[in-house]
C-alpha cells in the first residue's frame, strides 16, 4: 500500500529524516513511536505530500508521490489524514465538514454525500450533531468528526498524526475506540502516537524512530517486551 | 442675487444633487476597488514571481503617493500624454471615468493589503486539512480560506469603505461635480461658508453612518450564524 525508499527531508540545513525505508501492507496497522523531534510527524506528513521529500522515493496506492508528474490532489483523495489539532473547517457545520470533500472533490451529489455523512456520523457515535459548528463540540467530538471527514473520501489508507495529544484525558478513550473499530474493519493505518496501550492492543507493527532514522521495528510484543536497541529501551523506560 | 441663493431651500437641492454624484463615485470606487483588491491580493500570494512583482509595485506606488496627485495625474497628465484616451472615452467623459478609475485604483491598493492580511490570518491547519482531502489550490482558497478570511476582513473593509466615501471629496479640486464641489459653488454665490460647509459635513456623516451601521448589522449576523 505504501512503499518508502531512502526518504530524506531537510528543513534548511537541518536534516529531519535521514534515510527512511519501509513497506506498509494493505490492512496493516503501523504505529510510529519515538521522542519529540525524532521526525515521526514529518515522516507521516511526507506520505501525503504535506511535506515534500528532499530525496528518496514514496509510492502510495500505486502512485509515485515523489514523481513531480504525479497529480498530488488525486493521490490525496486516497489518503485520509487526521491531525493533532483536528483542523475542522470552522465556518462549516459538522455535516458540511464531512460532505465538502465528496461534493467538491469527488463531484458527488448533495443527497448522496449527506447520506454517507450521516452513516459515518453514526459510526463515530455523533448522530444528531449534523448542524453543530466545530467550536460547539468537545475536543473528542471534533476529532471524531475529523475522522469521519477523512473517511468520507473512502481512502485506501488513513494517517493519524498524534490524534489524541491535544485532548483532555477523559476524551482520549472515545477517539481511540473509533480508531480500533476502523482497524477491525480492515483499514490500513499509520498512527503516530504516544498511546502505548493503543500500540500494544491494535498495532500489527511498531516502528521506533529517533533522530530521523528507524531505530527498531517489530511486533508490539517484540518492541515493548523485548527491545533490542539501547535507545528503544531507554525511551520505553521513560514513558512506560 | 444674494437674497435668493442664501435661502436654505434654494441651495440645499444643489448639495443633494452633488451628494448623488458622491454616492455614485463611492459605489463605483468601492465595487471596483474590492475586485482589484481581491485579484491583486491573490497575485501577491502567488507562487509565480511575476505576479508578485507586478502586484507589489502597484501597491507601493498607490500607497506611496497622495491620492490628489494620483487623481490629477490620471485626469490631466495621462490625457495630455495620451490624447487617444479622450478619443476613446470622449473629452467630456474621460475626466469622470479617469477620476473613478483613480479612486478605485487607490482604494484597491489598501484593500489588497486587507485581503492579504485576512488570508494569511487563517490558520495553516485549515489549508492542510483542505489539501489532505484532495482539494486543489483553487478549491482550498474558494471553499475554505476565503470564507474564513472574509469574516475577519469585514471591520477593516468597512473602515476602508468609509475612507473611500470621504476621499471622493478630493474630486472637487480637479473640477468634478460632487458634494464638496457643489458646496464650493454655493458658497461662491452666497458666502455662507458656515451653513453650507456645515451641511456638507453632515451629509457626508449621514452617508458614512448608514454604511457603518449596515456593516455592523451584517457582521453580527455572520457571528450568530457560526455560534
Interface residues (C-beta under 8 A of the other chain):
Chain A: X48 X50 X73 X74 X76 X77 X79 X80 X81 X83 X85 X87 X88 X89 X90 X91 X100 X101 X104 X105 X133 X135 X136 X146 X149 X150 X153
Chain B: X123 X125 X126 X128 X129 X130 X131 X132 X133 X134 X135 X136 X139 X143 X144 X147 X148 X151 X226 X227
